[in-house]
């Protein structure tokens, strides 16, 4: 099977009227395929808050383009002092959009560092440098997805089923996906793999987005509600589970879409290997364990009124954490572009982050 990605979650376009950040509006999928052409950085920020662009790596790429756009719009014709002030403001504004996915802050840091490196250049060169860095962040993510796929494919069962949660495909990344990328790579390598797609309440990233991607690519897949996962495991119909991550702590604890913890516990109970697939940009070496990961809480209506249809009594109290943490001790392997980290994780994760940074530095320095 070949893999055809028909869409790009995030794109950068230089148009006569100025730079445009083009996003596929994921809130409308699968019913409508609508592109948001963001001509203003505030539109990009709102798209991140609203989950029109979502998924940890895609958020990072969108923020990088948004910062490049903001500096192009505010600083052309200005001086370097203004550039430094606007860059700091833009980075801070993007950092306030969503709290959990570390890829967002990683991309912002790369943009900030590029701004620092360019001190001494003309403002036009500094703006061009930010654009190049955003494109490099996007290109790196595409390459990371492919490498994650190559490292993860051998871990996938052949003639078996894998369960996944949330959406980790081309919509959630700049490339062909992380967990769904591993599935794509395994199928491309000739494995006969069927996917159980958790619907992923409350926002249905599985039912709306992963199901859509699987159907677009003819990946054999079956949709289940989240509370059916235990049953299909008990029936012996799941040979592995694979999910993405929004932030991986030093000890391997991995934050991902709410419901991931349940999948990890169910896998442990049934003796099913549970894998996490994510680029090294998702690893937070400053975070010792999952308890230190900030968990976003979103508005109650996401639970009481899914897709605008209210089915809980008005005024009902709601708790709506967007993520939970799969403890490292329940994870069989963390698949990154640098290879597969194995328990107890810490040394492997540190080495992978260091290798990835060295590789980027070498590319930047033209070695
Ligand atoms: O709230 P979302 O839809 O942005 O959450 C996304 C997830 O939890 C994904 O699993 C994670 O970002 C990995 S995407 C490759």
Boltz pocket constraint, residues with backbone or C-beta under 6 A from the ligand:
constraints:
  - pocket:
      binder: B
      contacts: [[A, 51], [A, 53], [A, 54], [A, 55], [A, 56], [A, 57], [A, 101], [A, 165], [A, 166], [A, 167], [A, 168], [A, 169], [A, 172], [A, 173], [A, 177], [A, 178], [A, 179], [A, 205], [A, 243], [A, 244], [A, 245], [A, 246], [A, 256], [A, 257], [A, 258], [A, 277], [A, 322]]
      max_distance: 6.0
